[in-house]
């Protein structure tokens, strides 16, 4: 008979090993692959080898057999998947970059590539006078901007709603896994990639008819962390903020610290980090925010959303008696045509305005809810995160 203490110890060891495997995977993403050491070749006498016969050049594959566009961005942790192509939305898909002008006597700095979706649909009467709303989407680690656009299906929804969508893309030169450096202290204070992203937004807003009172920013995972940083450092630029599976703001400060934040949050820094932001910007405006989190996420664990709620309450200076409404929406059959996870919504409301919406999705792992599951980091089961974001953003304009 196995003693209860022995069972408990075995369970603890299994849990520890599972957590260690998760931490190892996260470390590979943040640090990049470790190069293998070349094996030492044994010394031997030089023997002339016969020259090998030349092999015939293999014929090129026909275009129909080619691996999809996902391949150039594939990594060992996210293998390419062959998938059916769907017709792209009818609007314009433009590639460009933002390059800040170098200061006198300095060499040109790093460029930030980005993609821009402009709807084909004619703008409404209000949009013709004010311009189109602009949504800024920041991808996660091991994603490209095009993968993020396809996986979230945001361009299709933007086509119907009349939004322009900007997708900044982290360069492989800056990070081998295309991670935004949300954990870097200089970046958290508004330096690094923050300036490049804001520069790209300003460039797009100047070139196209954009409603400056309706610019929104959101992201997933590392992209959510960066979206939060950009919004906190430039709050007067954005009407609202959306964070999907994002880490708490203001902690980490190095790669090891980032791993700790993703797994355990940063309770000691959550309030202090926001207080520092408000001290630098005494006239900080309200920042309406929607937070989405999978409760089965083992990469950025739900403790981060709990602490992000505290940070948003603090940023928006919500009083203790703020009205909070809650509802739980049931899920659907997992194997059906329209699978759906059950989820809970909590709205923090001041007057007629919802300043904070918190969505907690059951059984959702580290993936975009309601996305294209043929691409990594997407779960086809609803709720549709893209729709939830645009529905929330539609009720907010910058004053």
NULUM-609578 format. One line per 2 residues: number of its first residue (from 1); their letters; for each residue x, y, z of N, C-alpha, C. Coordinates in steps of 0.1 Angstrom, whole numbers. Atoms other than C-alpha are relative to their C-alpha. Example, Ala and Ser with C-alpha at 12.3 -4.5 7.8 and 13.67 -1.06 7.14 Angstrom:
2
1	as	9,-12,0,123,-45,78,9,12,0 | -9,-11,0,137,-11,71,-8,11,8
END
This chain:
399
1	xx	9,-12,0,0,0,0,9,13,0 | -7,-12,1,13,34,-10,-5,10,10
3	xx	4,-10,-10,13,59,18,-4,13,-7 | 4,-13,6,-5,93,12,11,9,-2
5	xx	-11,-10,1,27,112,18,9,-4,-13 | -7,4,12,44,91,-10,-7,5,-12
7	xx	8,-5,11,16,99,-34,1,15,-2 | -1,-15,1,18,136,-26,14,4,-5
9	xx	-14,-3,4,56,136,-31,1,-3,-15 | 0,4,14,52,118,-65,-7,11,-8
11	xx	7,-10,7,26,143,-76,8,13,0 | -8,-12,0,48,172,-65,12,-1,-10
13	xx	-12,2,9,78,158,-85,-5,1,-14 | 5,-1,13,56,154,-116,-3,14,-4
15	xx	3,-14,3,44,189,-113,12,9,-2 | -12,-8,2,79,202,-109,7,-3,-13
17	xx	-6,4,13,91,183,-140,-8,7,-11 | 8,-7,10,62,197,-160,3,15,-1
19	xx	-4,-14,0,70,232,-149,14,3,-6 | -14,-1,5,107,227,-157,0,-1,-15
21	xx	1,1,15,97,216,-193,-5,13,-6 | 6,-13,5,76,247,-197,10,11,0
23	xx	-10,-10,-2,104,269,-184,11,-1,-11 | -10,2,10,129,253,-208,-5,5,-14
25	xx	5,-5,13,106,260,-238,0,15,0 | 0,-15,-1,102,296,-227,14,6,-2
27	xx	-14,-5,1,139,300,-223,5,-1,-14 | -4,2,14,144,287,-259,-5,12,-8
29	xx	6,-11,7,120,314,-271,7,13,2 | -6,-13,-4,136,343,-252,14,0,-3
31	xx	-14,0,1,172,333,-254,5,-4,-15 | -4,5,13,172,316,-289,7,-13,2
33	xx	-6,13,-1,186,282,-297,15,1,3 | -15,1,-4,220,272,-282,7,-7,-11
35	xx	-7,7,11,245,264,-310,7,-12,5 | -7,12,-4,258,229,-309,15,1,-2
37	xx	-15,0,1,295,224,-302,4,-10,-11 | -4,10,10,313,209,-332,8,-11,6
39	xx	-7,11,-5,326,174,-325,14,0,-5 | -14,0,4,364,170,-325,2,-13,-9
41	xx	-2,11,10,375,149,-355,13,-8,5 | -12,8,-4,399,120,-346,11,2,-11
43	xx	-11,-2,9,434,124,-362,2,-14,-7 | -3,12,8,441,99,-390,9,3,-11
45	xx	-9,-2,11,465,94,-418,-8,4,-12 | 7,-5,12,456,112,-450,0,-10,-11
47	xx	2,10,10,442,88,-475,-8,7,-11 | 7,-6,12,432,99,-510,-13,-7,-2
49	xx	13,6,2,395,94,-515,-4,2,-14 | 5,-2,14,379,88,-549,-10,11,-1
51	xx	10,-11,2,360,117,-562,-14,-5,-2 | 13,5,2,323,112,-559,-6,4,-14
53	xx	6,-3,13,303,111,-591,-10,12,2 | 10,-11,-1,283,143,-598,-14,-5,0
55	xx	15,3,0,246,140,-589,-8,9,-9 | 8,-8,9,220,152,-613,-7,10,8
57	xx	7,-11,-7,204,185,-603,-14,-3,1 | 14,3,-1,170,179,-588,-9,10,-7
59	xx	9,-9,7,141,193,-607,-8,8,11 | 7,-8,-9,123,222,-591,-14,-5,2
61	xx	13,4,-3,90,215,-574,-10,9,-7 | 10,-9,5,59,228,-591,-6,9,11
63	xx	5,-10,-10,43,258,-574,-11,-6,9 | 10,6,-8,14,237,-562,5,-8,12
65	xx	-6,8,-11,37,216,-540,8,9,10 | -9,-9,-8,55,246,-525,-6,1,14
67	xx	4,-2,-14,54,251,-487,-6,14,0 | 6,-14,0,31,281,-479,9,10,6
69	xx	-9,-11,-4,44,315,-469,4,0,14 | -3,2,-14,46,304,-433,15,-4,1
71	xx	-13,6,-1,79,286,-440,12,10,3 | -11,-8,-3,103,316,-440,1,4,15
73	xx	0,-4,-14,93,323,-404,-1,-12,10 | 2,12,-9,92,287,-391,12,-2,9
75	xx	-10,3,-10,112,277,-361,-2,-14,5 | 2,13,-6,118,244,-343,-12,-1,9
77	xx	12,0,-9,91,254,-318,-13,2,-6 | 13,-2,7,65,262,-344,2,-5,-14
79	xx	-3,5,13,69,239,-373,-11,4,-11 | 10,-5,11,53,249,-407,-11,-10,-1
81	xx	11,9,2,19,235,-413,-6,3,-14 | 7,-2,13,4,230,-448,-15,2,2
83	xx	14,-3,-2,-30,246,-449,-7,5,-12 | 7,-4,12,-57,255,-473,0,16,0
85	xx	0,-14,1,-54,290,-486,-14,6,-2 | 12,-6,2,-84,313,-484,2,13,-7
87	xx	-1,-12,8,-91,343,-506,3,12,10 | -2,-11,-9,-76,374,-490,-11,11,0
89	xx	10,-11,0,-98,404,-480,3,9,-12 | -2,-8,13,-103,428,-510,8,13,1
91	xx	-7,-13,-2,-85,458,-495,15,-1,-4 | -14,-1,3,-49,469,-500,8,-5,11
93	xx	-9,5,-10,-21,451,-482,14,6,-4 | -12,-7,3,9,474,-482,12,-3,9
95	xx	-12,2,-8,45,468,-470,8,13,-1 | -8,-12,-1,66,497,-458,9,-1,12
97	xx	-8,0,-12,90,507,-431,1,15,5 | -3,-13,-6,97,536,-407,14,1,4
99	xx	-14,-2,-3,132,549,-404,2,14,5 | -1,-13,-6,138,578,-380,12,7,-6
101	xx	-11,-8,5,160,606,-393,12,0,10 | -11,0,-9,195,604,-378,3,14,5
103	xx	-4,-13,-5,207,632,-356,13,4,-7 | -12,-5,7,235,654,-369,12,-7,5
105	xx	-13,7,-3,268,635,-371,-2,-14,4 | 2,14,-4,252,601,-364,-4,-8,-12
107	xx	4,9,11,247,571,-387,-15,-3,1 | 14,3,-1,211,561,-396,-2,-12,10
109	xx	3,10,-10,194,540,-369,-7,-12,-7 | 7,12,5,174,508,-372,-14,3,-6
111	xx	14,-2,6,143,506,-394,-10,-9,6 | 11,9,-5,110,492,-384,-9,-4,-12
113	xx	9,4,11,92,472,-411,-14,-1,5 | 14,2,-4,54,472,-411,-9,-3,-12
115	xx	10,3,11,24,461,-431,-13,8,4 | 12,-8,-2,-8,482,-435,-11,-6,-8
117	xx	12,4,7,-43,470,-444,-9,12,-2 | 10,-11,3,-66,496,-461,-12,-6,-6
119	xx	12,6,5,-102,485,-466,-4,5,-14 | 6,-4,13,-117,485,-501,-13,7,2
121	xx	13,-6,-3,-151,494,-486,1,15,1 | 1,-15,0,-160,531,-491,-2,4,15
123	xx	2,-5,-14,-158,550,-458,-14,6,2 | 13,-6,-3,-190,561,-441,1,15,0
125	xx	0,-15,0,-201,597,-440,9,6,11 | -8,-5,-11,-185,602,-406,15,-2,-3
127	xx	-14,2,3,-153,586,-418,6,9,-10 | -5,-9,10,-151,608,-448,4,13,5
129	xx	-3,-13,-6,-151,639,-426,11,-1,10 | -10,2,-11,-129,625,-398,12,-9,-3
131	xx	-10,9,3,-109,598,-414,-4,-14,6 | 3,14,-4,-108,560,-408,6,-2,14
133	xx	-7,5,-13,-101,545,-373,12,-8,-4 | -13,8,3,-66,529,-371,2,-9,12
135	xx	-3,10,-10,-59,497,-352,14,-4,-2 | -14,4,0,-23,489,-343,1,-14,6
137	xx	-1,14,-5,-16,451,-339,14,-4,1 | -14,4,-3,16,438,-323,0,-15,2
139	xx	-1,15,-1,24,401,-329,8,-5,12 | -7,6,-11,39,377,-304,13,-5,-4
141	xx	-12,7,4,72,358,-303,-3,-11,-10 | 1,11,10,78,334,-332,-11,2,-10
143	xx	10,-4,10,52,353,-353,6,11,-9 | -2,-12,9,55,376,-383,-13,8,0
145	xx	12,-8,1,31,404,-390,-10,-6,-9 | 9,6,9,16,385,-419,-7,-12,7
147	xx	7,11,-7,10,354,-398,-10,5,10 | 9,-5,-10,-6,375,-371,-13,5,-7
149	xx	12,-4,7,-29,391,-396,-9,-11,-5 | 7,11,5,-39,358,-411,-6,-8,12
151	xx	5,8,-11,-43,340,-378,-12,6,8 | 11,-7,-7,-65,367,-362,-12,3,-9
153	xx	10,-4,10,-85,373,-394,-5,14,2 | 4,-14,-3,-85,409,-383,-3,8,-12
155	xx	2,-8,12,-83,423,-418,-14,-2,-6 | 13,3,5,-116,406,-428,-10,8,9
157	xx	9,-8,-9,-133,422,-398,1,15,-2 | -3,-14,2,-116,455,-404,-6,5,-13
159	xx	6,-3,13,-129,454,-440,-15,4,2 | 14,-2,-3,-165,452,-427,-2,13,8
161	xx	2,-11,-10,-160,478,-400,6,13,-5 | -6,-12,5,-139,503,-421,13,4,7
163	xx	-13,-3,-7,-107,501,-400,12,-1,-9 | -14,3,5,-72,506,-413,7,-8,11
165	xx	-7,8,-11,-49,481,-395,15,0,-3 | -14,-1,1,-12,486,-389,7,-11,8
167	xx	-7,12,-6,11,456,-382,15,3,0 | -15,-1,-1,46,466,-370,6,-14,1
169	xx	-6,14,-1,70,437,-373,14,1,6 | -14,1,-6,100,430,-350,9,-6,-10
171	xx	-9,6,10,131,423,-370,8,-11,7 | -9,12,-5,152,391,-367,13,5,5
173	xx	-12,-5,-5,182,413,-362,-1,5,15 | 2,-5,-14,167,428,-330,-2,-11,9
175	xx	3,12,-8,155,394,-317,-2,-12,-9 | 0,12,8,161,360,-331,-14,-7,-1
177	xx	14,6,0,125,349,-323,-11,11,-2 | 9,-11,2,109,383,-332,-8,4,12
179	xx	6,-4,-12,101,390,-296,1,15,2 | -1,-14,-4,93,426,-286,6,-1,15
181	xx	-7,1,-13,115,434,-255,-8,8,11 | 9,-6,-10,87,442,-231,6,0,14
183	xx	-6,1,-13,109,432,-202,12,10,2 | -12,-8,-1,137,457,-209,-4,14,7
185	xx	3,-12,-7,137,487,-185,0,12,-8 | -1,-12,9,147,513,-211,-12,0,-9
187	xx	12,0,8,119,501,-233,-13,3,8 | 11,-3,-9,94,502,-204,-2,15,3
189	xx	1,-14,-3,103,538,-199,-1,9,-13 | 3,-7,13,96,547,-236,11,0,-10
191	xx	-11,0,9,129,540,-253,-1,-12,-10 | -1,12,8,139,513,-278,-11,-1,-11
193	xx	10,2,10,111,499,-300,-12,9,1 | 12,-9,-2,85,522,-285,1,12,-9
195	xx	-2,-12,8,99,552,-304,-3,-4,-15 | 2,4,14,99,532,-337,-15,-3,-3
197	xx	14,3,2,63,520,-332,-8,12,-1 | 8,-13,0,50,555,-324,4,7,-13
199	xx	-4,-7,12,70,568,-354,-8,-6,-12 | 8,7,11,53,542,-377,-15,5,0
201	xx	14,-4,-2,19,552,-363,-2,14,-6 | 0,-14,4,26,589,-369,1,1,-15
203	xx	-2,0,14,38,581,-404,-12,-4,-8 | 12,5,7,7,562,-414,-11,11,2
205	xx	10,-10,-2,-16,588,-398,2,13,-8 | -2,-12,8,1,616,-418,-2,-3,-15
207	xx	1,3,14,0,597,-451,-14,-3,-5 | 14,4,4,-36,585,-450,-10,7,9
209	xx	10,-7,-7,-69,598,-438,-4,-8,12 | 2,7,-13,-69,586,-402,-6,9,10
211	xx	7,-7,-11,-92,597,-374,10,0,12 | -9,0,-11,-67,608,-347,-6,-2,13
213	xx	7,3,-13,-93,604,-320,-4,-14,1 | 4,15,-1,-98,567,-329,12,-8,-4
215	xx	-12,9,2,-63,551,-328,0,-9,12 | 0,11,-10,-63,518,-309,13,-9,-1
217	xx	-11,9,1,-35,494,-300,-2,-12,8 | 2,12,-7,-35,458,-290,11,-10,-4
219	xx	-10,10,3,-13,427,-291,-2,-13,8 | 0,13,-7,-8,391,-279,14,-3,6
221	xx	-12,5,-6,18,378,-255,11,11,1 | -10,-10,0,51,398,-260,-6,13,-7
223	xx	6,-11,7,31,420,-284,-10,8,9 | 9,-7,-10,5,427,-256,9,8,10
225	xx	-9,-7,-9,34,436,-233,5,13,-6 | -5,-12,7,47,460,-259,-11,10,-2
227	xx	11,-9,2,13,475,-267,-3,8,13 | 3,-6,-13,8,482,-229,11,11,2
229	xx	-11,-10,-2,42,500,-228,-2,12,-9 | 2,-11,10,35,521,-259,-11,9,5
231	xx	11,-7,-5,1,531,-245,3,8,13 | -3,-7,-12,14,540,-211,10,11,-2
233	xx	-10,-11,3,42,562,-225,-6,10,-9 | 7,-9,9,19,578,-251,-15,-1,1
235	xx	15,2,-2,-16,578,-236,-9,9,-8 | 8,-10,8,-28,609,-255,-1,-4,-15
237	xx	0,4,14,-22,590,-288,-12,-10,-2 | 9,11,2,-47,562,-281,-13,2,7
239	xx	13,-1,-6,-84,559,-275,-3,-12,9 | 2,12,-8,-83,524,-260,12,-10,-3
241	xx	-10,9,0,-60,495,-254,-5,-15,2 | 4,14,-1,-64,457,-258,12,-9,2
243	xx	-11,9,-4,-42,430,-242,-5,-14,0 | 4,14,1,-45,393,-251,12,-8,5
245	xx	-10,9,-6,-25,369,-229,14,7,2 | -12,-8,-2,0,396,-219,5,0,14
247	xx	-7,-1,-13,25,400,-190,-3,13,7 | 2,-12,-8,21,424,-162,11,10,-4
249	xx	-9,-11,4,38,458,-169,10,3,12 | -10,-6,-9,70,471,-153,9,-9,8
251	xx	-8,9,-7,88,440,-142,9,-8,-10 | -9,8,8,114,415,-155,14,6,0
253	xx	-12,-7,2,142,438,-166,12,-8,-5 | -10,8,6,162,409,-179,-7,-13,-5
255	xx	6,12,6,156,376,-197,-5,-10,11 | 4,9,-11,156,355,-165,-12,6,8
257	xx	11,-6,-7,133,380,-148,-13,-1,-8 | 11,1,8,110,379,-178,-7,-14,1
259	xx	5,14,-2,106,341,-174,-8,0,13 | 7,0,-13,96,347,-138,-13,7,0
261	xx	13,-8,2,70,373,-147,-10,-8,-7 | 10,8,8,54,351,-173,-6,-12,8
263	xx	5,12,-8,51,322,-148,-7,4,13 | 5,-4,-14,44,341,-115,-5,14,1
265	xx	4,-14,-1,36,377,-123,10,8,8 | -10,-9,-7,52,405,-103,-8,8,10
267	xx	8,-7,-10,31,414,-73,7,11,7 | -8,-10,-7,59,434,-57,1,13,-9
269	xx	-2,-11,9,61,457,-88,-12,5,-6 | 12,-3,7,26,458,-101,-5,15,3
271	xx	4,-13,-3,15,489,-82,10,11,-2 | -11,-10,1,49,507,-80,3,4,-14
273	xx	-3,-3,14,54,504,-118,-10,11,-5 | 10,-10,4,21,523,-124,2,13,7
275	xx	-2,-12,-8,28,548,-97,11,9,-7 | -11,-7,7,61,557,-115,-5,6,-13
277	xx	6,-6,13,42,562,-148,-8,12,3 | 8,-12,-3,17,585,-132,8,11,6
279	xx	-9,-10,-5,45,604,-114,6,8,-12 | -6,-7,12,61,611,-148,-10,8,-8
281	xx	10,-7,8,28,621,-163,-12,3,9 | 10,-3,-9,6,638,-138,-14,2,-6
283	xx	13,-2,7,-21,646,-164,-4,-12,-8 | 3,12,7,-24,610,-175,-15,-2,-2
285	xx	14,1,3,-58,606,-192,-5,-14,3 | 6,13,-2,-82,577,-188,4,-9,-12
287	xx	-4,9,11,-71,546,-208,-9,-12,0 | 9,11,0,-100,523,-215,7,-13,-5
289	xx	-8,12,3,-87,487,-216,-9,-13,0 | 6,13,0,-99,452,-225,11,-10,2
291	xx	-10,11,-3,-80,422,-211,-6,-14,-3 | 4,14,3,-83,387,-225,10,-10,4
293	xx	-9,10,-5,-68,356,-210,-6,-14,0 | 4,14,0,-69,319,-214,3,-6,14
295	xx	-2,5,-14,-73,302,-180,9,-13,0 | -9,12,1,-53,271,-193,14,4,-6
297	xx	-12,-5,5,-24,293,-204,12,-3,9 | -11,4,-8,9,278,-192,13,8,-4
299	xx	-11,-8,4,31,303,-210,0,14,7 | 2,-12,-8,18,336,-197,-12,-3,9
301	xx	10,6,-8,-1,324,-167,-11,11,5 | 11,-10,-4,-35,340,-155,3,9,11
303	xx	-4,-10,-10,-18,356,-125,3,13,-6 | -4,-13,7,-6,382,-150,-13,8,-2
305	xx	13,-8,2,-42,392,-159,-5,6,13 | 5,-5,-13,-51,395,-122,8,13,3
307	xx	-7,-12,-3,-23,420,-118,-1,11,-10 | 4,-11,10,-31,438,-150,-13,7,3
309	xx	13,-7,-4,-66,444,-137,3,10,11 | -4,-9,-10,-50,460,-106,7,13,-7
311	xx	-7,-12,7,-28,482,-129,-10,8,-7 | 10,-8,8,-57,493,-151,-9,8,10
313	xx	8,-7,-10,-78,502,-120,8,12,5 | -8,-11,-5,-49,523,-108,2,11,-10
315	xx	-2,-9,11,-42,539,-142,-12,9,-2 | 13,-7,3,-79,549,-146,-5,6,13
317	xx	4,-6,-13,-81,560,-109,-15,-4,3 | 14,4,-3,-113,539,-105,-2,0,15
319	xx	3,1,-14,-129,544,-71,-4,-13,5 | 3,13,-6,-135,516,-47,-14,-5,-3
321	xx	14,4,3,-173,517,-54,-3,-1,-14 | 3,2,15,-169,513,-92,-10,-11,-2
323	xx	9,10,4,-198,494,-106,7,-11,-8 | -6,12,7,-186,459,-117,-12,-10,-3
325	xx	10,9,4,-210,438,-137,6,-13,-5 | -6,13,4,-203,401,-143,-11,-9,-7
327	xx	8,10,7,-217,375,-167,8,-11,-5 | -7,12,5,-208,340,-177,-7,-5,-12
329	xx	6,5,13,-213,328,-213,4,-14,-2 | -3,14,1,-216,291,-219,8,-3,-13
331	xx	-8,4,11,-194,272,-243,-9,-9,-9 | 7,9,9,-203,249,-272,7,-13,-2
333	xx	-6,13,1,-196,214,-283,14,1,-6 | -14,-1,5,-158,209,-288,2,-6,-14
335	xx	-2,6,13,-162,187,-318,-10,5,-10 | 10,-5,10,-190,207,-335,6,9,-10
337	xx	-5,-9,10,-188,230,-364,4,14,5 | -3,-13,-7,-188,261,-341,4,-2,14
339	xx	-4,2,-14,-168,251,-310,2,13,7 | -2,-12,-8,-167,276,-282,3,-4,14
341	xx	-3,1,-14,-151,279,-248,-9,9,8 | 8,-8,-9,-172,291,-219,10,12,5
343	xx	-9,-11,-4,-159,325,-207,-9,9,9 | 6,-9,-9,-166,351,-180,4,15,-4
345	xx	-3,-14,3,-169,389,-186,-3,8,13 | 2,-10,-11,-164,416,-159,2,14,-6
347	xx	-1,-14,5,-171,452,-168,1,10,11 | -1,-10,-10,-159,481,-147,-5,13,-6
349	xx	7,-11,7,-182,510,-155,-1,12,9 | 1,-13,-7,-181,547,-146,-10,8,-9
351	xx	10,-6,8,-213,564,-157,-5,-9,-10 | 4,8,11,-222,551,-191,12,-7,-7
353	xx	-12,5,7,-186,542,-200,6,-12,7 | -7,11,-5,-170,508,-196,15,3,-2
355	xx	-14,-4,0,-134,517,-187,9,-13,0 | -8,12,-1,-122,481,-181,-9,-12,-2
357	xx	8,13,3,-135,448,-196,10,-11,2 | -9,12,-3,-119,415,-183,-7,-12,-5
359	xx	5,13,5,-125,383,-203,9,-11,4 | -8,12,-5,-114,350,-188,-6,-12,-7
361	xx	5,10,9,-117,321,-213,4,-14,5 | -3,14,-6,-119,285,-199,6,-8,-11
363	xx	-6,10,9,-97,258,-215,9,6,-11 | -8,-6,10,-79,284,-237,14,0,4
365	xx	-15,-1,-3,-41,280,-238,6,12,-5 | -6,-13,4,-16,305,-251,-2,1,-15
367	xx	4,-1,14,-34,313,-283,-11,11,-2 | 10,-10,3,-56,339,-300,-13,-7,-1
369	xx	13,6,-1,-92,330,-292,-8,3,-13 | 8,-1,12,-113,323,-323,8,2,-12
371	xx	-9,-2,12,-83,324,-347,0,-11,-9 | -2,11,10,-72,303,-376,9,-10,6
373	xx	-8,10,-7,-60,271,-359,10,-7,-9 | -10,6,9,-40,261,-390,14,7,2
375	xx	-13,-7,-3,-14,287,-378,3,-1,14 | -3,1,-14,5,285,-346,-6,12,8
377	xx	5,-10,-10,-8,304,-315,-14,5,-3 | 14,-3,2,-44,303,-326,-9,-11,4
379	xx	9,10,-4,-74,285,-312,-13,3,-7 | 12,-2,8,-105,281,-335,-12,2,8
381	xx	12,-1,-9,-129,279,-306,-3,14,4 | 3,-13,-4,-148,310,-298,1,1,15
383	xx	4,-13,6,-151,336,-283,10,6,-10 | -8,-6,11,-138,356,-313,7,12,6
385	xx	-7,-11,-7,-111,378,-297,0,13,-9 | 0,-11,10,-109,400,-329,-13,8,1
387	xx	13,-7,-1,-146,408,-327,-2,7,14 | 1,-6,-14,-145,414,-289,8,13,1
389	xx	-8,-12,0,-117,439,-294,-6,12,-7 | 6,-11,7,-134,459,-321,-13,5,6
391	xx	12,-5,-6,-167,459,-303,3,9,12 | -4,-9,-12,-150,474,-272,5,13,-6
393	xx	-6,-12,5,-130,499,-293,-10,9,-6 | 10,-9,7,-161,511,-312,-7,9,10
395	xx	7,-8,-9,-175,526,-280,9,11,6 | -9,-9,-6,-144,547,-273,7,9,-10
397	xx	-8,-10,8,-130,579,-288,8,8,10 | -9,-9,-9,-101,600,-274,-6,14,1
399	x	6,-13,-2,-114,632,-259,10,11,-2
END
